[in-house]
């Protein structure tokens, strides 16, 4: 079995091979399953059979101006019916209309909130369809890069609008939702079916060590800021400059570490990541059938561009309504960024990870939960700091003290839970309980909290 990115394995194990060929060369109907594991309709299966049997050509018509539009319609239809979450696509035109016609901040926020959920699922699907044709290394790099594309797009737009509190909170929220909420649900749901589940403790230990490095990258700026602010020889301008310098240098180092991690996973130590992810159901290990791609590289590229544009439009309206939502509902920007926005970007992937855990594929579930957190901590967050540097926005790695402590404690709890290579529903309950405690704490946590002894100086920087 070749080493492939966790997300691709996750999708393969959850959906099954998209279409399997029978011995006579025909397609077996009913092999495709949706996000929630339900079988597609017989009509859909027969449609796939007919289309692939004709090698993507409309029977009896060789005219390009007729065949190509029919091909576009067919691929669009097959892409949309592959998953029930795409029913939420009705919110995409509604969300855009709400923004264009200015229906009010609440309507704009809610409609675009639900619009981004199916777009995130389609973005992940298009990325994997394209990455599957690029080979192991390049495909793995693309999966890793675009794995958190929705959070990246939302954060870039928020950064452009100088919503640094939203950017920092959404980064921290994505990490916490993955290592506490998703991992907790995986442990809990899997633990209800099995008394104990096992996973590759070596891979889990490597990932938790990288998470510890990411935690340190936030703790060091916070402690440096505390030391600088207590010194009478430094004014606010010096403190700001020093924190920015540290953040820029640390971000470059974290990006280098992330590239090393990708090379480690995809090349030099690929056997570690594949050895317990092979399918051992039945009498023995069987070679995985190669998955036939629904979209060719050209179609996948077009889908990726179209969906990315739609995500950017919906995210722009979503971020633009946050200030009004804060004034209307009383929710803080921190809570919106930390709890609500991560749900938008990861909902489909989160459900899929839980389904995989229920099937006792814990290596895949943990790979997605902790792997996604690593992408945010080691790639997305440093990238946004560097991007802010280029844009002239003072985005730093200095999160407020409470946020830094929450991240460190969460990472510590997860490290203690996964170090033995086993899980059960009690450990899942502990992760979920920890997440709910933090969500409640951030709900009552105001945006204008300043660091002790500084007179709210950092609040002015991040707002």
C-alpha positions in Angstrom: 0.0 0.0 0.0 1.4 3.3 -0.9 1.6 6.1 1.5 -1.2 8.7 0.9 -2.3 11.7 2.9 -4.6 11.1 5.8 -7.5 13.0 4.2 -7.4 10.8 1.0 -7.3 7.6 3.1 -10.2 9.0 5.2 -12.3 9.7 2.2 -11.5 6.3 0.6 -12.4 4.4 3.8 -15.6 6.4 4.4 -16.9 6.6 0.9 -15.4 3.4 -0.4 -13.9 3.2 -3.8 -16.0 5.7 -5.9 -16.7 3.0 -8.6 -15.4 -0.5 -8.6 -15.0 -2.6 -11.8 -16.4 -6.1 -11.9 -14.7 -9.0 -13.6 -16.5 -8.4 -16.9 -15.4 -4.7 -17.0 -18.8 -3.3 -15.9 -19.4 -1.1 -12.9 -20.9 -2.5 -9.8 -23.9 -0.4 -8.8 -24.5 0.9 -5.3 -20.8 1.0 -4.3 -20.8 4.8 -3.7 -21.7 5.9 -0.2 -22.3 9.5 1.0 -20.7 11.4 3.9 -23.1 9.7 6.3 -22.5 6.3 4.8 -25.9 6.0 3.0 -26.2 4.3 -0.4 -26.9 6.4 -3.4 -29.9 5.7 -5.5 -30.1 3.0 -8.1 -30.7 5.6 -10.8 -27.5 7.4 -9.8 -25.5 4.1 -9.9 -26.9 3.2 -13.4 -26.1 6.7 -14.5 -22.5 6.3 -13.5 -22.5 2.9 -15.3 -23.8 4.3 -18.5 -21.6 7.4 -18.6 -18.4 5.5 -17.8 -19.3 2.8 -20.2 -19.4 5.3 -22.9 -16.0 6.9 -21.9 -17.5 10.3 -21.1 -19.1 10.7 -24.6 -22.8 11.3 -25.1 -24.0 8.4 -27.2 -24.9 9.1 -30.8 -23.7 12.7 -30.9 -20.1 13.7 -31.9 -20.7 17.4 -32.1 -18.4 19.2 -29.6 -20.8 22.1 -29.0 -23.4 19.6 -27.9 -21.2 17.1 -26.2 -19.2 19.5 -24.0 -22.2 21.2 -22.4 -23.7 17.8 -21.7 -20.4 16.7 -20.2 -20.3 19.7 -17.9 -23.9 19.2 -16.8 -23.2 15.5 -16.2 -20.1 16.0 -14.1 -21.8 18.8 -12.1 -24.8 16.6 -11.4 -22.6 13.6 -10.3 -20.5 15.9 -8.1 -23.6 17.4 -6.4 -25.4 14.1 -5.7 -22.4 12.4 -4.2 -23.2 13.8 -0.7 -26.3 14.9 1.1 -24.4 17.9 2.6 -24.7 19.5 -0.8 -28.4 20.1 -0.1 -27.1 23.1 1.9 -25.9 24.7 -1.4 -29.2 26.4 -1.6 -27.8 28.8 1.0 -25.0 30.0 -1.4 -27.2 32.2 -3.7 -29.3 33.2 -0.7 -26.2 34.3 1.2 -24.8 36.3 -1.7 -28.2 37.9 -2.3 -28.4 38.8 1.4 -25.0 40.6 1.1 -25.8 42.3 -2.2 -29.3 43.5 -1.1 -28.2 44.2 2.5 -30.9 42.1 4.2 -29.4 42.8 7.6 -26.3 41.6 9.5 -28.1 38.7 11.2 -29.5 37.3 7.9 -26.1 37.9 6.1 -24.2 36.1 8.8 -26.5 33.1 9.2 -27.1 32.5 5.5 -23.4 32.7 4.6 -22.5 30.6 7.7 -24.6 27.7 6.3 -23.4 28.4 2.7 -19.8 27.8 3.5 -20.4 24.4 5.0 -21.2 22.6 1.7 -18.6 24.7 -0.2 -15.9 23.5 2.3 -16.9 19.9 1.5 -16.8 20.6 -2.3 -13.4 22.3 -1.9 -12.0 19.3 -0.1 -13.5 16.9 -2.8 -12.1 18.9 -5.7 -8.7 19.2 -4.1 -8.4 15.4 -3.6 -9.6 14.7 -7.1 -6.9 16.9 -8.5 -4.2 15.8 -6.0 -4.9 12.1 -6.9 -3.5 12.7 -10.3 -0.3 14.4 -9.2 1.6 11.6 -7.6 2.4 10.9 -3.9 4.6 13.8 -3.0 2.9 16.6 -5.0 -0.5 15.3 -4.2 0.3 15.1 -0.5 1.6 18.6 -0.5 -1.5 19.9 -2.2 -3.8 18.1 0.2 -1.9 19.5 3.1 -1.9 23.0 1.7 -5.6 23.2 0.8 -6.8 21.0 3.7 -7.8 24.1 5.6 -8.5 26.3 2.7 -11.8 27.7 4.1 -10.2 28.9 7.3 -7.3 30.4 5.3 -9.7 32.3 3.0 -11.8 33.5 5.9 -8.7 34.6 7.8 -7.1 36.4 4.8 -10.3 38.4 4.3 -10.5 39.2 8.1 -6.8 40.2 8.0 -7.5 42.5 5.1 -10.2 44.1 7.1 -7.8 44.4 10.1 -10.0 42.0 12.2 -7.0 40.5 13.9 -9.0 39.3 16.9 -11.1 37.2 14.5 -8.1 35.8 12.8 -6.3 34.8 16.0 -9.5 33.4 17.5 -10.3 31.4 14.4 -6.8 29.9 14.3 -7.0 28.9 17.9 -10.6 27.7 17.5 -9.7 25.5 14.6 -6.9 23.9 16.6 -9.1 23.4 19.7 -12.1 22.1 17.7 -9.9 19.5 16.1 -7.9 18.2 19.1 -10.8 18.4 21.6 -14.2 18.4 19.8 -13.4 16.1 16.8 -11.0 13.8 18.7 -13.4 13.7 21.6 -16.3 12.7 19.4 -14.2 10.0 17.7 -13.1 8.5 21.0 -16.7 8.7 22.4 -18.6 7.3 19.4 -16.0 4.6 18.8 -15.9 3.8 22.5 -19.7 3.2 22.5 -19.2 0.4 19.9 -15.9 -1.0 21.1 -14.7 -1.3 24.7 -11.3 -0.2 23.6 -9.7 1.0 20.4 -6.0 1.0 19.4 -4.0 3.3 17.1 -0.4 3.9 16.1 1.1 5.4 19.2 4.3 6.3 17.4 2.5 8.5 14.9 0.4 10.0 17.6 3.4 10.8 19.7 5.2 12.5 16.7 2.1 14.6 16.2 1.7 15.5 19.8 5.4 16.5 19.9 4.9 18.9 17.0 1.9 20.3 18.8 4.1 21.0 21.8 6.4 23.0 19.5 3.4 24.9 18.2 2.3 25.6 21.8 5.8 26.9 22.6 5.6 29.3 19.6 2.7 31.0 21.3 3.9 30.8 24.9 7.3 32.4 24.1 5.8 35.6 22.6 3.4 35.9 25.6 6.2 35.5 28.2 8.5 37.9 26.3 5.7 40.4 26.2 5.2 40.1 30.0 8.9 40.6 30.5 9.1 43.6 28.2 6.0 45.2 29.7 7.5 45.0 33.2 10.6 46.8 32.1 10.6 50.5 32.6 13.1 51.1 29.8 10.7 49.9 27.1 7.8 52.0 25.8 4.8 50.6 23.9 6.5 51.2 20.5 9.5 49.1 21.5 7.3 46.3 22.9 5.3 46.2 19.7 8.4 46.2 17.5 10.0 43.4 19.5 6.9 41.2 19.4 6.5 41.7 15.7 10.2 40.8 15.1 9.9 37.7 17.2 6.6 36.7 15.5 8.1 37.1 12.0 11.2 35.1 12.8 9.2 32.3 14.6 6.8 32.1 11.7 9.5 31.4 9.2 11.0 28.7 11.5 7.6 27.1 11.9 7.0 27.0 8.2 10.4 25.2 7.7 9.4 22.7 10.4 6.1 22.1 8.7 7.9 21.4 5.3 10.2 18.9 7.2 7.1 17.2 8.7 5.6 16.8 5.2 8.8 15.3 3.9 9.0 13.1 6.9 5.4 11.8 6.4 5.4 11.5 2.6 9.0 10.4 1.9 11.6 9.3 4.5 9.3 7.7 7.1 6.1 7.0 5.1 6.1 3.4 6.4 5.2 4.7 9.9 2.1 6.4 8.6 0.9 3.5 6.5 1.7 0.5 8.6 -1.5 0.5 10.7 -3.7 2.2 8.1 -3.8 -0.7 5.7 -7.2 -2.5 5.5 -6.9 -5.8 7.4 -10.6 -6.8 7.5 -11.5 -10.4 6.6 -9.1 -13.3 6.4 -6.1 -11.2 5.4 -4.8 -8.0 3.9 -6.0 -7.4 0.4 -4.6 -4.9 -2.0 -6.7 -1.8 -2.3 -8.4 -1.3 -5.6 -7.3 1.8 -7.3 -10.0 4.5 -7.0 -11.3 5.8 -10.2 -11.6 9.6 -10.2 -14.9 11.2 -10.9 -13.3 14.5 -12.2 -10.3 14.6 -14.6 -7.6 17.2 -13.8 -9.1 19.9 -16.0 -12.6 19.5 -14.4 -11.2 19.3 -10.9 -9.2 22.5 -11.5 -12.2 24.4 -12.8 -14.3 23.1 -9.8 -11.5 24.2 -7.4 -11.4 27.7 -8.9 -15.2 28.2 -8.9 -15.7 26.9 -5.4 -12.8 29.0 -4.1 -14.4 32.1 -5.6 -17.7 31.3 -4.0 -16.1 30.7 -0.6 -14.2 34.0 -0.9 -17.5 35.9 -1.7 -19.5 34.2 1.1 -16.6 34.6 3.6 -16.3 38.3 2.7 -20.0 38.9 3.6 -19.6 36.7 6.7 -16.6 38.6 8.0 -18.2 42.0 7.0 -21.2 41.3 9.2 -19.3 40.3 12.3 -19.1 43.9 13.8 -22.8 44.3 13.6 -23.4 40.8 15.0 -21.2 41.7 18.0 -23.3 44.8 18.6 -26.6 43.1 18.0 -26.2 39.9 20.0 -23.5 40.8 22.5 -21.3 37.9 21.4 -17.6 38.7 21.4 -15.4 38.5 18.3 -13.3 35.9 20.2 -16.3 33.6 20.6 -17.4 34.0 17.0 -13.9 33.3 15.7 -13.1 30.5 18.2 -16.3 28.5 18.2 -18.5 29.4 15.2 -16.1 29.9 12.3 -14.2 26.6 12.8 -17.5 24.8 12.7 -18.2 26.3 9.3 -14.9 25.2 7.8 -14.7 21.7 9.2 -18.2 20.4 9.6 -18.2 17.9 6.8 -14.7 16.6 7.6 -15.6 16.4 11.3 -18.6 14.2 10.6 -16.6 12.0 8.3 -13.8 11.5 10.9 -16.4 10.4 13.4 -17.9 7.9 10.9 -14.4 6.5 10.4 -13.9 6.1 14.1 -17.2 4.3 14.4 -15.7 1.8 11.8 -12.7 1.3 14.1 -10.3 3.2 11.7 -8.8 5.2 14.6 -5.4 5.9 12.8 -7.3 7.8 10.1 -9.5 9.6 12.6 -6.5 10.7 14.7 -4.5 11.6 11.6 -7.3 14.0 10.5 -8.0 15.5 13.9 -4.5 16.1 15.0 -3.1 16.5 11.5 -5.5 19.3 10.8 -4.5 21.0 14.0 -0.8 20.8 13.0 -1.6 22.3 9.6 -3.3 25.3 11.3 -0.5 25.7 14.0 2.5 25.1 11.8 1.4 26.3 8.4 -1.8 28.5 8.3 -1.0 30.7 11.4 2.6 31.4 10.5 1.6 32.0 6.9 -0.9 34.6 8.0 1.7 36.4 10.1 4.0 36.6 7.1 1.1 37.7 4.9 0.3 40.4 7.5 3.9 41.5 7.4 3.7 41.9 3.7 0.3 43.7 3.9 1.5 46.0 6.7 -1.0 44.5 9.2 0.4 43.9 12.7 -0.6 40.2 13.0 1.6 38.5 15.6 1.9 35.2 17.4 1.2 37.0 20.7 -2.2 35.7 21.7 -3.7 37.0 24.9 -2.6 35.1 28.0 -5.9 33.3 28.6 -5.9 32.0 25.0 -2.3 30.8 25.3 -3.0 29.0 28.5 -6.1 27.4 27.0 -4.1 26.1 24.0 -1.3 24.8 26.2 -3.7 23.0 28.6 -5.6 21.4 25.7 -2.5 20.2 24.1 -1.3 18.7 27.4 -4.6 16.9 27.9 -4.6 15.4 24.5 -0.9 14.3 24.8 -1.7 12.5 28.0 -4.7 10.8 26.5 -3.1 9.5 23.3 0.3 8.4 24.6 -0.8 4.9 25.4 -2.1 4.2 21.9 -5.6 3.3 23.2 -8.9 5.1 23.5 -12.3 4.6 25.1 -15.6 6.6 25.6 -14.4 8.0 28.9 -11.4 9.7 27.2 -13.8 11.0 24.6 -16.0 12.4 27.3 -13.0 14.2 28.9 -12.0 15.8 25.6 -15.6 17.0 24.9 -16.0 18.2 28.5 -12.7 20.2 28.2 -13.9 21.8 24.9 -17.3 22.8 26.4 -15.6 24.4 29.4 -13.3 26.4 27.1 -16.2 27.4 24.8 -18.2 28.6 27.9 -15.2 30.5 29.1 -14.6 32.2 25.8 -18.4 33.1 25.6 -18.0 35.3 28.7 -14.5 36.5 27.7 -14.6 40.1 26.5 -12.7 41.3 23.5 -11.2 44.4 25.3 -9.2 42.6 27.9 -5.8 44.1 28.3 -2.7 42.4 29.6 -1.9 43.2 33.3 0.2 46.2 33.9 0.1 47.5 30.3 -3.1 49.6 30.4 -4.7 47.7 27.6 -1.9 48.3 25.2 -2.2 44.9 23.5 -5.9 45.4 23.1 -5.2 48.4 21.0 -2.7 46.4 18.9 -5.1 43.5 18.1 -8.2 45.5 17.6 
